[in-house]
């Protein structure tokens, strides 16, 4: 697993393929959390989270895969 990092961004639902929740950073970065809690699945919600970057690709081909720690 990768190193832990704190990220800040806006939660958005992406209607690509089967659909998924992603986080768009204030700096334009995109993160695809594999374990986003249901309570955070709110369009436009600003979040600050500690994450670990994961190796691999997702079927959505969007953003960097991260795990919230």
N, C-alpha and C positions, 0 to 999 in steps of 0.2 A: 504494500500500500504506500501511497505517497505521503508527503509531509502535510501536516495540518496547517490551515490558513484561514483567516477570517475574511469573509466576503460580505459585501453590502449590495443589495439590488432590489428589484421589483419582481414579484411573482406574477407570471402570466401564463394563461392556458394557450397552448399552441395546437391549432387544429390541423396537424399534419399527420397523415396516416391514421392511426387509431386515436390520436390526440394524447397530449401529455402536459404536465406542469413543468415549466422552466423558470429560471431566474435570470433576468437581464441586469447586468451590473451597471452602475452609474457611469462607468468608464467604457461601456459598450461590450464588455465580455459577456459570454453566455455560458450558463452552467445548467447541467441536467442532473438534478438530485435523484438518486435511486431510492431514497427513503424519506421523501418530504411528508411530514405529518399532515393528516387530514385537516387539522385546525389551521394549517398555513395555506391550504388550497383556496386562496382568495385572490381574485383578479385585482391587480394593482397594489397589493399589500407590500409595503417596504419591510425588508428583513435584513438582519445582520446575523450571520451564522458562521460557526466554525465548521469547516469541511476538510475532508481528505480527498485528494484527486485519485481517481481510479484509472487503471490501465484498461484499454479495450475500447470497443466501439458499440454504440447502441443502434438499433434498427432505425431510429429517428434521424441519425446523422446531423444532429444539432447540438451545439455546445460541448463543453467538457463534462464528462461524467464525474460526479462527486458524491460522496457519502457524508451526510451530516453526522458530526460526532458530538 
